[in-house]
Amino acid sequence: MAGPIAHGVDQAMRRARGDRPPPPASAATGWLTFVVVTTSLSWLTAAVIGGPWRRDGDHLATRLLWAALYYAAVMGWQPLVGAWVARRGSDERAPVRRPRAIEIGFAVLLAVGLAALSMAVARLFGEPGGGATVALGADAALAVAGALVVLAVQAFTEELGWRGVPLRWAVARWGQRGGLVVQGLAWGVWYAPLFLVSGGAPSQSLPIAAGFALTCLLLGIVLGWLRIRSGSVFPSMVANLVLTVAGGLPMLAVVGSSGASGAVFRWPGWLVIGAAAAVLLIWRRRDLMGRR
């Protein structure tokens, strides 16, 4: 009887702490439902609206705004819908508590550090510097401000979906390390249409999509760890936004290479983010899902 009694006491203590992970079977079902719904909606949206809404003759600031709007249309609302469908009938609540200032500050420093180190690696191997600069007149400043607002909303909805309750399900089903890896890999597959539709011929777009899937796998581990450590999606949202503004948006808005400014999402980022992800997976040995 010691086994069942000990199990019951452990479950009672978990409930008292508010740590109530779903059973593995229901966690797997919720996770699979979220991934299928979210990915299908994004792929369908990308197929319907086509590539980014930009004209090469537009001012760079205008292209940034159009790229942000396209990004939000294809990758913005779908995680919320997917999470809502997957959570129907469940009492799971999304981790949206107000974060502490130190958690936000750490998220900003982490994102800036990853981007800066990736750029340094790119420059070390002879890549040119950043792409074109933006001359901020009144209209251009308004376009850039609009792009930042759109990206902030998109980053929040993306993190609330992928690093919200579905991440909790992934960790409950596959464990801490396995859950972080699985959600990062699925996150990369979700991003594929952004590059398959806008990347030109398959011979050009497929390697880009595969490379970004690897980026998401590694970055998803870091952002997932950040969300679990803080118990809120806001730090991972801030890190996501900083990285998108620093490197992701130029890749969509600038025709051709954006130079080392987008290095964090390419092979230099694989080295830098991969090292960070490996350290986090090895260093954190205990179950972090106790931090809600």
C-alpha distance (Angstrom), angle and dihedral (degrees) to the residues before:
residue distance angle dihedral
M1 . . .
A2 3.78 . .
G3 3.79 91.9 .
P4 3.83 98.4 54.1
I5 3.82 91.6 39.8
A6 3.79 92.4 51.3
H7 3.80 90.0 46.7
G8 3.80 90.8 51.0
V9 3.80 92.3 49.3
D10 3.81 90.3 48.8
Q11 3.80 92.0 50.8
A12 3.82 91.0 47.5
M13 3.81 90.7 52.3
R14 3.79 90.6 49.2
R15 3.79 91.3 52.1
A16 3.80 90.7 48.3
R17 3.80 89.3 55.0
G18 3.77 92.2 47.3
D19 3.81 89.6 -114.5
R20 3.81 101.5 134.1
P21 3.82 110.0 152.8
P22 3.79 113.7 -174.5
P23 3.80 119.6 -110.2
P24 3.84 112.8 -84.4
A25 3.81 92.7 -109.1
S26 3.80 95.4 54.1
A27 3.81 90.6 40.1
A28 3.81 90.4 55.6
T29 3.81 91.6 47.8
G30 3.80 93.0 49.2
W31 3.80 92.3 46.7
L32 3.80 93.9 48.2
T33 3.81 91.8 47.5
F34 3.79 91.5 50.9
V35 3.81 94.3 48.5
V36 3.81 95.1 46.1
V37 3.82 95.1 46.9
T38 3.81 95.6 42.6
T39 3.80 95.8 44.8
S40 3.81 93.8 44.6
L41 3.81 92.2 51.2
S42 3.81 93.4 49.2
W43 3.80 94.2 45.9
L44 3.81 90.6 47.6
T45 3.81 92.2 48.4
A46 3.80 91.8 49.7
A47 3.80 91.1 49.4
V48 3.82 91.9 50.5
I49 3.81 100.6 46.2
G50 3.80 98.7 32.7
G51 3.80 125.1 -152.5
P52 3.82 129.1 -10.8
W53 3.81 115.3 -52.8
R54 3.76 99.8 -116.4
R55 3.76 139.6 125.9
D56 3.77 116.8 -148.8
G57 3.81 90.3 -136.7
D58 3.82 92.6 60.3
H59 3.77 122.7 104.1
L60 3.81 112.1 -93.5
A61 3.81 91.3 -114.0
T62 3.81 90.0 54.9
R63 3.80 90.5 49.5
L64 3.80 88.8 51.4
L65 3.81 90.3 54.7
W66 3.81 93.3 47.5
A67 3.81 90.6 46.9
A68 3.82 90.4 51.6
L69 3.81 91.7 49.7
Y70 3.81 91.5 48.7
Y71 3.79 90.4 47.5
A72 3.81 91.6 51.8
A73 3.80 92.4 46.3
V74 3.81 93.9 52.9
M75 3.81 100.6 32.8
G76 3.81 106.4 18.4
W77 3.77 115.3 74.6
Q78 3.79 101.1 23.6
P79 3.86 97.0 79.9
L80 3.81 90.5 55.8
V81 3.79 92.0 51.1
G82 3.80 92.0 45.0
A83 3.81 92.3 49.6
W84 3.81 91.4 46.8
V85 3.80 92.5 51.6
A86 3.81 92.5 45.8
R87 3.81 93.7 47.5
R88 3.81 96.8 50.1
G89 3.79 108.4 127.8
S90 3.82 91.8 13.9
D91 3.81 127.0 109.6
E92 3.81 92.0 -147.8
R93 3.79 112.6 131.5
A94 3.79 126.0 -151.0
P95 3.84 115.6 -111.9
V96 3.81 99.6 -113.6
R97 3.79 101.3 137.9
R98 3.79 117.9 144.7
P99 3.81 108.3 -89.3
R100 3.76 126.1 -136.2
A101 3.80 119.4 -107.2
I102 3.80 91.1 -115.4
E103 3.81 90.6 56.8
I104 3.80 91.9 52.6
G105 3.79 91.4 45.2
F106 3.80 91.4 51.3
A107 3.83 90.7 49.1
V108 3.82 91.0 52.6
L109 3.80 92.7 47.4
L110 3.80 91.2 47.4
A111 3.81 93.2 51.2
V112 3.80 93.9 44.1
G113 3.79 90.4 47.1
L114 3.80 93.2 51.5
A115 3.81 91.7 47.9
A116 3.81 94.1 45.5
L117 3.80 94.6 47.4
S118 3.80 91.0 47.9
M119 3.79 90.6 51.6
A120 3.81 89.9 48.6
V121 3.81 90.8 52.9
A122 3.81 90.7 48.8
R123 3.79 92.3 50.0
L124 3.81 90.4 45.9
F125 3.81 88.4 59.5
G126 3.80 92.5 49.3
E127 3.80 103.6 -96.9
P128 3.82 116.7 150.1
G129 3.79 121.8 -108.0
G130 3.80 127.2 -99.4
G131 3.77 125.1 -40.2
A132 3.77 128.4 -107.0
T133 3.80 120.4 -30.0
V134 3.78 124.7 -128.3
A135 3.82 120.3 -120.1
L136 3.80 101.5 -146.1
G137 3.77 110.3 -142.2
A138 3.79 118.4 159.8
D139 3.82 95.0 -83.9
A140 3.80 93.2 42.7
A141 3.80 92.2 49.1
L142 3.80 90.2 51.3
A143 3.81 90.9 50.3
V144 3.81 92.4 49.4
A145 3.82 91.3 47.4
G146 3.79 89.9 50.4
A147 3.80 90.7 50.1
L148 3.81 91.0 51.9
V149 3.82 92.2 50.9
V150 3.81 91.5 49.5
L151 3.80 91.7 47.9
A152 3.81 92.3 48.9
V153 3.81 91.0 54.5
Q154 3.81 91.4 44.8
A155 3.82 92.4 49.8
F156 3.80 91.3 51.8
T157 3.81 95.1 49.2
E158 3.81 91.5 44.5
E159 3.79 93.4 51.2
L160 3.80 93.9 41.8
G161 3.78 87.6 56.8
W162 3.78 104.8 37.9
R163 3.81 99.7 30.0
G164 3.80 96.1 32.5
V165 3.80 126.5 76.1
P166 3.86 93.3 -29.7
L167 3.81 90.0 62.1
R168 3.80 88.3 52.4
W169 3.80 88.7 53.0
A170 3.81 92.5 48.9
V171 3.80 91.9 51.8
A172 3.82 91.7 45.1
R173 3.81 90.1 52.6
W174 3.82 102.8 39.2
G175 3.79 103.5 19.2
Q176 3.78 128.4 -110.5
R177 3.79 99.7 -61.7
G178 3.79 96.3 34.3
G179 3.80 92.3 45.9
L180 3.80 92.8 52.2
V181 3.82 91.1 49.4
V182 3.82 94.3 45.7
Q183 3.81 94.3 49.5
G184 3.80 90.9 46.7
L185 3.80 92.0 52.1
A186 3.82 93.1 46.9
W187 3.80 89.5 47.4
G188 3.82 89.6 56.4
V189 3.81 92.6 50.2
W190 3.80 87.9 51.0
Y191 3.83 89.9 55.9
A192 3.80 94.7 51.4
P193 3.85 98.1 94.2
L194 3.79 90.4 57.6
F195 3.81 87.2 68.9
L196 3.79 102.0 26.3
V197 3.81 90.7 59.5
S198 3.80 98.8 38.9
G199 3.80 101.2 31.9
G200 3.80 98.7 80.4
A201 3.82 122.4 -130.1
P202 3.83 118.1 18.8
S203 3.80 90.4 -110.8
Q204 3.81 87.4 62.1
S205 3.80 102.0 33.7
L206 3.82 100.2 45.1
P207 3.85 96.0 60.8
I208 3.82 89.6 45.8
A209 3.81 92.0 50.0
A210 3.82 91.9 46.8
G211 3.78 91.5 48.4
F212 3.79 92.5 50.3
A213 3.81 90.4 48.2
L214 3.81 87.2 58.9
T215 3.81 89.5 48.1
C216 3.81 90.3 52.5
L217 3.80 92.1 47.6
L218 3.81 90.7 56.8
L219 3.79 96.8 36.3
G220 3.81 91.4 45.9
I221 3.81 89.0 60.1
V222 3.81 91.0 52.8
L223 3.81 95.4 44.4
G224 3.80 91.3 43.5
W225 3.79 90.9 52.1
L226 3.80 89.9 48.1
R227 3.81 91.0 52.2
I228 3.81 93.2 47.5
R229 3.80 94.1 46.6
S230 3.80 93.4 50.9
G231 3.81 97.1 36.9
S232 3.83 89.6 -134.8
V233 3.80 137.4 84.5
F234 3.81 93.2 -134.7
P235 3.84 97.8 83.6
S236 3.81 91.9 49.4
M237 3.81 88.8 45.0
V238 3.81 91.1 54.4
A239 3.80 92.1 47.5
N240 3.81 89.9 48.0
L241 3.81 91.3 50.9
V242 3.81 93.9 48.4
L243 3.80 92.4 50.3
T244 3.81 92.3 46.0
V245 3.80 92.7 51.7
A246 3.80 93.1 42.8
G247 3.78 99.2 47.7
G248 3.78 116.6 -9.4
L249 3.78 101.8 60.8
P250 3.84 95.2 51.3
M251 3.81 88.8 54.4
L252 3.81 89.8 60.0
A253 3.81 99.5 36.5
V254 3.81 103.2 40.3
V255 3.78 116.4 73.2
G256 3.78 108.1 -127.5
S257 3.79 123.0 -5.2
S258 3.79 120.0 -4.0
G259 3.80 89.0 -156.3
A260 3.77 123.2 -133.6
S261 3.81 90.8 -25.9
G262 3.81 89.0 83.9
A263 3.80 94.6 43.3
V264 3.80 94.3 111.6
F265 3.83 89.4 68.3
R266 3.81 95.1 46.0
W267 3.81 136.9 56.3
P268 3.84 95.3 -57.5
G269 3.79 87.6 55.8
W270 3.80 90.6 51.1
L271 3.80 88.7 61.1
V272 3.81 95.7 44.5
I273 3.82 100.3 37.9
G274 3.79 90.9 38.3
A275 3.81 90.4 57.2
A276 3.81 90.8 48.4
A277 3.81 92.2 47.9
A278 3.81 91.9 49.4
V279 3.80 91.5 51.1
L280 3.81 92.1 49.6
L281 3.80 94.1 48.1
I282 3.80 92.3 49.1
W283 3.80 98.0 38.7
R284 3.81 99.3 49.1
R285 3.79 103.0 65.3
R286 3.79 101.0 156.9
D287 3.82 126.6 75.7
L288 3.80 105.2 -84.0
M289 3.76 93.7 -172.5
G290 3.79 87.1 85.9
R291 3.81 84.5 77.0
R292 3.77 102.5 80.1
